[in-house]
Structures are given as C-alpha cells and as structure tokens.
Amino acid sequence: MHLLSKLFPDTGKILLTGTGKQFVERIGVEKVRQVILSVMMGENIRNQSEPLSRRRIAQISGALVVLFARGCLQTEDFIDKLSPIAAGQLTTAKKNDIVAVWPAQWLLGLTNKAVQNVLRNDHAALDTYLRDFDLAIKESAFKCRKELGDIRMSLGFIEDKTGRQIALDWEGIIRLTTAIGSQTLTIRGSDKSLFGKLFERLILGSFLTIMDFERVNPLTNNKTENVFWLSDSSDIRESDATLLIRPGKLARFDIGFIGPGNSEISKDKLSRFARELETDSGRSSSVTFIVVDRLPNTGKTKKAAEKIGAEIIQMSMQYWPKDLAIRLGRRLKIKHELQNMPDNKIRDYMASKLSTIPVQDFLSTVSFADIEAEITEEETL
C-alpha cells in the first residue's frame, strides 16, 4: 500500500470508496431520510443534497488533517518530502484507485480536471509542475510569515506514548489548506453525479416500500407477487426498478434527475422501453413509468411516451408520489391508501413511513468506488 493511503484514515476512505450503504451510514441515515422526503414533496434534489456535500467535504477535510498529523509523527521532515511522496504515489497508483489517486492529487494542489488541463495527462510534465508548485508554496509561506507573523498551528493530535503534539509552520499550513481546497473542488465536482446515482435507488426503493411492496434479490427470489428489485437490466433495455405484481404482470421504472434542458435524455430513455417483455414464464405485459425532475414545454417527449404506452411523472410536482400511486392503480389495478389521501396529510404520512425503512439497505450492493470511477472516466472523455 502507498504511504499516503496508509496515513489517510479509514473513516475518510469510506467517503471515497466502499459501499453506498457505508457512505450513507457515515454521512447520516436520518439526514438522508430527510432528503428523500423533501424530494418526494417536490423539492429540488440539488438543494437538498447540498448539506450532504458539506458534511462529506468537512469529514474528508478532517481526514486530511489526520494524514498530516500521522505523517509528521511517523516520517522525519514529512512536509519537506510531501511533494515527491505525493508525485510518486500519483504516477504509480492505478487510475481507478481513488483512495490512492485523489489524496495524492490534492496534496499537489491538483484535481482530475487540473491533471487534464494543466498536465494534459502527461506525467512527464509533472516534474516541471512540481518545481513551480513547491516554489509557490515556499514564496507564499515567506510572505505570510513576513506579513502575518510567525504563526504555528497545532494539530492537537496525540499518538505516541510521550503525548507529543504536532505543529505546522506556515509552509505546512499552506500545504494543508491547499490540499483541503483541492479536495473541496473535487468533491463539489463529483457530488452532482454521485448523489443523482445514489438517490435514484433511494427514491424508488423508498416509494415502492411505502406502497407495501417487498424488495427482493432477483437472483434468489422465488416469490411471484408484490415484490420489486432495483437496477434490473437486460440485453434489450434497462430499468432502475422492476415491480412484479403477479405472474405475467410487471411494472418497469426509470428515474433520472433530468431538467427541462435535457429533453433528449428523456426521449432516449423512452426509446429503450418495449411494452412487452419475454420472461421464463412466457409473454408478460409490462408498463413503463419514467420519473424525471421536470419536462420541457414541448410535447415531443409526451408523444413518445404515449406511443409506447409509458407514463411520465414529474418530481417537480409537489405530491408526485400520489400521482404515481394513482397511475399505478389506473394501469395495474393496484390499490393503496395514498391514492385517496388528502394533500395536507401526505407529508406526515410519508415521513412516518420513511422513519421505519432502512434506506441504507437500498445501496448495500452499490459500490461507491465504482460510481466515482465511472464519473472520473466520464470526465476524461
């Protein structure tokens, strides 16, 4: 394992890798439930996920402080050696090893975008960058010392038996704050896609559970009524959730936080859905439900939905879960108390139901690292 990866605490690694379930538990299950409820009440996912981003940034910043403290305790002249240590890890780590790559980038004042734009993905340019970076750090430290005084910052971190504490001078402080700044840019850049992918499962899983359907593993399930599973896919189409009402009767769900400026994405989703699906038991009828943030004013997407018999639900509508429940009842003869519930009762009802749902379990098979690697790969295209 690389040195920086050893110094970076495991609690910080969970926020970069691991499972979606671990991530939710680390950020806070109750806070995630609050976001789910707000989205179900028609509020913007971006506004609701902002507190989660702040928590993630704050906790990873704390992990970087611990990395500096451990490094100074365990390695002589750690601050002076930091640039070559980080550069060595950056050039030898596997591209998709986020735990190794990201902290190394941050310690050099870099993000993925900066590696692309400044270094142009050319490691040969790294030596020149390091010389300029180290010079900028030292010159900045000199100016701060001259203009602001000879300040030292104690990390308040005690590890050895002597109770020794670590203090950073201006150069160490600037390196730490530079790393935290780069980390903030990275996390801000990834969170939009990250939270979208996580909350697609959280929202659908929560809604279908509230509708009294049972989540199952499609690979081991032997139940044939009122069950659902998440992230089903096949050669001919994809769906984020599949609901098996009874043998031969299915509902497919596709969800995306798509704004009105991305209507083509909605139409692409519609083009993947067929009204009939072949299953082991024979010909099965399937109704498609597409849940999006909002639709453009043009009627093209609605016409495309009508053509294949799909239903489109907009999450920007205040009580869209009730609308979806009504459509499920109309299309598939499903009855539920939510369908006839007065609007002013819905929030309290949904909050009560959500409080008993272990929402983190919807992400137990989701690899956080895979999502981040996918986002990173998309950035490099």
C-alpha positions as CSV (number, residue, x, y, z in Angstrom):
1,M,0.0,0.0,0.0
2,H,1.2,3.5,-0.8
3,L,2.4,5.6,2.2
4,L,-0.3,8.3,1.8
5,S,-3.0,5.6,1.6
6,K,-1.7,4.2,4.9
7,L,-1.8,7.7,6.5
8,F,-5.3,8.5,5.3
9,P,-7.8,7.3,7.9
10,D,-10.3,4.5,7.1
11,T,-13.2,6.8,8.1
12,G,-12.2,9.1,5.3
13,K,-11.8,6.2,2.8
14,I,-15.4,5.2,3.4
15,L,-16.4,8.6,1.9
16,L,-14.3,7.8,-1.2
17,T,-14.8,4.1,-1.6
18,G,-16.7,1.2,0.0
19,T,-20.4,0.6,-0.4
20,G,-23.2,3.1,-0.8
21,K,-24.6,1.7,2.5
22,Q,-21.4,2.6,4.4
23,F,-21.4,6.0,2.8
24,V,-25.0,6.7,4.0
25,E,-24.2,5.5,7.5
26,R,-21.2,7.7,7.6
27,I,-23.0,10.8,6.4
28,G,-26.1,10.1,8.5
29,V,-29.1,7.9,7.8
30,E,-31.6,10.3,9.3
31,K,-30.3,13.2,7.2
32,V,-30.6,11.0,4.0
33,R,-34.2,10.2,5.0
34,Q,-34.9,13.9,5.2
35,V,-33.6,14.5,1.7
36,I,-35.7,11.6,0.4
37,L,-38.8,13.1,2.0
38,S,-38.1,16.5,0.6
39,V,-37.6,15.2,-2.9
40,M,-40.9,13.2,-2.6
41,M,-42.5,16.5,-1.7
42,G,-41.3,18.0,-5.0
43,E,-38.2,19.9,-3.7
44,N,-35.1,20.2,-5.8
45,I,-32.6,17.3,-5.3
46,R,-29.6,19.7,-5.7
47,N,-30.8,22.0,-2.9
48,Q,-31.5,19.0,-0.7
49,S,-28.2,17.3,-1.3
50,E,-26.1,20.4,-0.5
51,P,-26.0,19.7,3.2
52,L,-24.7,16.2,2.4
53,S,-21.9,17.7,0.3
54,R,-20.9,20.0,3.1
55,R,-20.8,17.0,5.5
56,R,-18.7,15.0,3.1
57,I,-16.3,17.8,2.5
58,A,-15.9,18.6,6.2
59,Q,-15.2,15.0,7.1
60,I,-12.7,14.4,4.3
61,S,-11.0,17.7,5.3
62,G,-10.7,16.2,8.8
63,A,-9.2,13.1,7.3
64,L,-6.6,15.2,5.6
65,V,-5.7,16.9,8.9
66,V,-5.1,13.4,10.4
67,L,-3.0,12.4,7.3
68,F,-0.7,15.4,8.0
69,A,-0.5,14.7,11.7
70,R,0.3,11.0,11.2
71,G,2.8,11.8,8.5
72,C,4.7,14.3,10.7
73,L,4.7,11.9,13.6
74,Q,5.9,8.9,11.6
75,T,8.2,10.4,8.9
76,E,11.0,12.8,9.6
77,D,10.8,16.1,7.6
78,F,7.4,14.9,6.2
79,I,6.4,18.4,5.0
80,D,9.6,18.7,3.0
81,K,9.2,15.3,1.5
82,L,5.5,15.7,0.8
83,S,5.7,16.7,-2.9
84,P,7.9,13.8,-4.0
85,I,5.9,11.3,-1.9
86,A,2.6,12.5,-3.5
87,A,4.1,12.6,-7.0
88,G,5.4,9.1,-6.6
89,Q,2.0,7.8,-5.5
90,L,0.2,9.7,-8.3
91,T,2.4,8.1,-11.0
92,T,2.4,4.6,-9.7
93,A,-1.2,4.2,-8.5
94,K,-3.8,2.6,-10.7
95,K,-6.0,5.1,-12.5
96,N,-9.2,3.9,-10.8
97,D,-7.7,3.6,-7.3
98,I,-9.4,6.7,-5.9
99,V,-8.1,6.3,-2.4
100,A,-4.6,6.5,-3.7
101,V,-5.0,9.0,-6.6
102,W,-7.2,11.7,-5.1
103,P,-5.3,12.5,-1.9
104,A,-2.0,12.5,-3.9
105,Q,-3.6,15.0,-6.3
106,W,-4.9,17.2,-3.5
107,L,-1.5,17.4,-1.8
108,L,-0.1,18.7,-5.0
109,G,-2.9,21.3,-5.4
110,L,-4.5,19.2,-8.3
111,T,-7.9,17.8,-9.2
112,N,-8.8,15.5,-12.1
113,K,-9.6,18.5,-14.2
114,A,-6.3,20.1,-13.4
115,V,-4.4,16.9,-14.3
116,Q,-6.2,17.0,-17.7
117,N,-5.8,20.8,-18.3
118,V,-2.5,21.7,-16.6
119,L,-0.6,18.4,-17.0
120,R,-2.6,17.3,-20.0
121,N,-2.4,13.8,-18.6
122,D,1.3,13.8,-19.3
123,H,3.3,12.6,-16.3
124,A,6.5,13.9,-18.0
125,A,5.1,17.4,-17.3
126,L,4.8,16.6,-13.6
127,D,8.5,17.5,-12.8
128,T,8.1,21.0,-14.1
129,Y,4.8,21.4,-12.3
130,L,6.4,20.2,-9.0
131,R,9.2,22.8,-9.2
132,D,6.7,25.6,-9.8
133,F,4.3,24.3,-7.1
134,D,7.0,24.0,-4.4
135,L,8.3,27.4,-5.3
136,A,4.9,28.9,-5.0
137,I,4.4,27.2,-1.6
138,K,7.7,28.5,-0.2
139,E,7.2,32.0,-1.5
140,S,3.7,32.1,-0.1
141,A,5.0,30.8,3.3
142,F,7.7,33.5,3.3
143,K,5.2,36.3,2.6
144,C,2.7,35.0,5.2
145,R,5.5,34.8,7.8
146,K,6.7,38.3,7.0
147,E,3.3,40.0,6.8
148,L,1.2,38.0,9.3
149,G,3.8,36.8,11.8
150,D,5.5,33.5,12.7
151,I,2.3,31.6,13.4
152,R,2.3,27.9,14.1
153,M,-0.9,25.7,14.1
154,S,-1.1,22.8,16.5
155,L,-3.0,19.8,15.0
156,G,-3.9,18.7,18.5
157,F,-3.1,15.1,17.5
158,I,-1.5,12.9,20.1
159,E,-0.4,9.4,19.0
160,D,2.8,8.3,20.8
161,K,3.2,7.4,24.4
162,T,5.0,10.6,25.2
163,G,2.0,12.7,24.3
164,R,3.8,14.5,21.6
165,Q,1.7,17.0,19.6
166,I,2.3,18.2,16.0
167,A,2.6,21.8,15.0
168,L,2.7,23.1,11.4
169,D,4.7,26.2,10.4
170,W,3.5,28.4,7.5
171,E,4.7,26.0,4.8
172,G,2.8,23.1,6.4
173,I,-0.3,25.2,7.0
174,I,-0.3,26.3,3.3
175,R,0.2,22.8,2.1
176,L,-2.7,21.6,4.3
177,T,-5.1,24.3,3.2
178,T,-4.1,23.9,-0.4
179,A,-5.0,20.2,-0.1
180,I,-8.3,20.9,1.5
181,G,-9.1,23.5,-1.2
182,S,-8.3,21.0,-4.0
183,Q,-10.4,18.3,-2.2
184,T,-13.3,20.7,-2.0
185,L,-13.2,21.3,-5.7
186,T,-13.0,17.5,-6.4
187,I,-15.9,16.6,-4.2
188,R,-18.1,19.5,-5.4
189,G,-17.4,18.3,-9.0
190,S,-18.3,14.7,-8.3
191,D,-21.3,15.2,-6.0
192,K,-23.8,16.2,-8.6
193,S,-23.5,12.9,-10.5
194,L,-22.8,10.9,-7.4
195,F,-25.9,11.9,-5.4
196,G,-28.0,11.6,-8.5
197,K,-27.0,8.0,-8.9
198,L,-27.4,7.2,-5.2
199,F,-30.8,8.9,-4.8
200,E,-32.3,7.2,-7.9
201,R,-32.2,4.0,-5.9
202,L,-33.1,5.6,-2.6
203,I,-36.1,7.3,-4.0
204,L,-37.5,4.3,-6.0
205,G,-36.8,1.9,-3.2
206,S,-38.5,4.1,-0.6
207,F,-41.5,4.7,-2.7
208,L,-42.1,1.1,-3.6
209,T,-41.6,0.1,0.0
210,I,-44.1,2.7,1.1
211,M,-46.5,1.2,-1.4
212,D,-46.2,-2.1,0.6
213,F,-44.1,-4.0,-2.0
214,E,-41.2,-6.1,-0.8
215,R,-37.7,-5.7,-2.1
216,V,-36.1,-8.9,-3.1
217,N,-32.9,-10.2,-4.8
218,P,-33.9,-11.1,-8.3
219,L,-31.2,-13.8,-8.5
220,T,-32.6,-15.7,-5.5
221,N,-36.2,-14.6,-5.4
222,N,-38.9,-17.3,-5.6
223,K,-41.9,-15.0,-4.8
224,T,-44.3,-14.2,-7.6
225,E,-46.4,-11.4,-6.2
226,N,-45.9,-7.8,-4.9
227,V,-42.1,-7.8,-4.9
228,F,-39.6,-5.5,-6.6
229,W,-35.9,-5.3,-7.2
230,L,-33.6,-2.5,-8.1
231,S,-31.3,-1.9,-11.1
232,D,-32.5,-4.7,-13.4
233,S,-31.0,-4.8,-16.9
234,S,-31.2,-7.0,-20.0
235,D,-29.9,-7.0,-23.5
236,I,-32.8,-5.1,-24.9
237,R,-33.5,-2.4,-22.3
238,E,-32.6,-1.1,-18.9
239,S,-34.6,-0.1,-15.9
240,D,-33.8,1.2,-12.4
241,A,-36.5,-0.9,-10.7
242,T,-38.8,-3.7,-11.6
243,L,-42.1,-4.5,-9.9
244,L,-43.6,-8.0,-10.1
245,I,-47.3,-7.6,-9.3
246,R,-48.2,-11.1,-10.2
247,P,-47.1,-13.7,-12.7
248,G,-47.1,-12.1,-16.2
249,K,-47.7,-8.5,-14.9
250,L,-44.7,-6.2,-14.5
251,A,-44.0,-2.5,-14.0
252,R,-40.7,-1.0,-15.0
253,F,-39.4,2.2,-13.5
254,D,-36.7,4.5,-14.8
255,I,-35.8,7.6,-12.8
256,G,-33.4,10.5,-13.6
257,F,-32.9,13.9,-12.2
258,I,-33.3,15.4,-15.7
259,G,-34.1,19.1,-16.2
260,P,-36.1,20.7,-19.0
261,G,-32.9,21.5,-20.9
262,N,-32.2,17.7,-21.3
263,S,-35.4,16.6,-23.0
264,E,-33.3,14.4,-25.4
265,I,-32.3,12.3,-22.5
266,S,-35.9,11.6,-21.6
267,K,-36.6,10.6,-25.2
268,D,-33.6,8.3,-25.2
269,K,-35.0,6.6,-22.1
270,L,-38.3,6.1,-23.7
271,S,-36.7,4.6,-26.8
272,R,-35.3,1.8,-24.7
273,F,-38.6,0.5,-23.4
274,A,-40.8,-2.1,-25.0
275,R,-44.4,-2.7,-24.0
276,E,-43.9,-6.5,-23.9
277,L,-41.1,-8.5,-22.3
278,E,-40.1,-12.1,-22.8
279,T,-39.8,-13.9,-19.4
280,D,-39.2,-17.5,-18.4
281,S,-42.9,-17.9,-17.9
282,G,-43.9,-16.7,-21.3
283,R,-45.2,-13.5,-22.7
284,S,-45.5,-10.8,-19.9
285,S,-47.2,-7.5,-20.0
286,S,-45.1,-4.6,-18.8
287,V,-46.0,-0.9,-18.1
288,T,-43.2,1.6,-18.1
289,F,-43.1,4.5,-15.6
290,I,-40.5,7.2,-16.2
291,V,-39.8,9.6,-13.3
292,V,-38.0,12.8,-14.2
293,D,-37.3,16.1,-12.4
294,R,-39.3,18.1,-15.0
295,L,-40.3,18.1,-18.6
296,P,-39.8,20.8,-21.3
297,N,-42.8,22.7,-22.6
298,T,-42.6,20.9,-25.9
299,G,-44.9,17.9,-26.3
300,K,-42.4,15.6,-28.1
301,T,-41.5,13.6,-25.0
302,K,-45.1,13.2,-24.0
303,K,-45.9,12.0,-27.5
304,A,-43.1,9.5,-27.4
305,A,-44.4,8.2,-24.1
306,E,-47.9,7.8,-25.4
307,K,-46.5,5.9,-28.4
308,I,-45.2,3.1,-26.2
309,G,-47.8,3.4,-23.5
310,A,-45.5,4.7,-20.9
311,E,-46.3,7.1,-18.0
312,I,-44.2,10.1,-17.2
313,I,-44.2,11.5,-13.7
314,Q,-42.5,14.9,-12.8
315,M,-40.8,15.1,-9.4
316,S,-41.1,18.9,-9.5
317,M,-44.8,18.4,-8.8
318,Q,-45.5,18.8,-5.0
319,Y,-47.3,15.5,-4.5
320,W,-45.9,13.4,-7.3
321,P,-45.8,10.1,-5.2
322,K,-49.6,10.4,-5.0
323,D,-49.7,10.9,-8.8
324,L,-47.5,7.9,-9.4
325,A,-49.7,5.8,-7.0
326,I,-52.8,6.8,-8.8
327,R,-51.3,5.9,-12.2
328,L,-50.2,2.5,-10.8
329,G,-53.8,2.0,-9.7
330,R,-55.2,3.0,-13.1
331,R,-52.8,1.0,-15.2
332,L,-52.3,-2.1,-13.0
333,K,-55.3,-2.2,-10.6
334,I,-53.1,-1.5,-7.6
335,K,-55.0,-0.1,-4.6
336,H,-53.3,1.9,-1.8
337,E,-54.4,4.5,0.8
338,L,-52.0,7.1,-0.7
339,Q,-54.2,7.3,-3.8
340,N,-57.1,9.0,-2.0
341,M,-55.2,10.7,0.7
342,P,-55.8,14.5,1.2
343,D,-52.7,16.5,0.1
344,N,-52.3,18.1,3.6
345,K,-51.8,14.6,5.1
346,I,-49.2,13.3,2.7
347,R,-46.0,14.8,4.2
348,D,-46.7,13.4,7.7
349,Y,-47.7,10.1,6.3
350,M,-44.5,9.8,4.1
351,A,-42.3,10.9,7.0
352,S,-43.8,8.3,9.3
353,K,-43.4,5.5,6.7
354,L,-39.8,6.5,5.9
355,S,-38.8,6.5,9.6
356,T,-39.1,2.7,9.7
357,I,-37.4,2.0,6.4
358,P,-33.7,1.0,6.5
359,V,-32.9,3.2,3.4
360,Q,-29.2,2.4,3.5
361,D,-30.0,-1.2,2.5
362,F,-31.1,0.0,-0.9
363,L,-27.4,0.8,-1.5
364,S,-25.9,-2.4,0.1
365,T,-24.8,-3.7,-3.4
366,V,-23.8,-0.4,-4.8
367,S,-20.0,0.2,-5.0
368,F,-19.3,3.8,-4.1
369,A,-15.8,3.4,-5.7
370,D,-17.4,2.2,-9.0
371,I,-19.6,5.2,-9.2
372,E,-16.7,7.6,-8.5
373,A,-14.6,5.7,-11.1
374,E,-17.4,6.0,-13.6
375,I,-17.7,9.7,-13.0
376,T,-14.0,10.1,-13.3
377,E,-13.9,8.2,-16.6
378,E,-16.7,10.4,-17.9
379,E,-14.7,13.5,-17.1
380,T,-11.8,12.2,-19.1
381,L,-13.8,11.6,-22.3
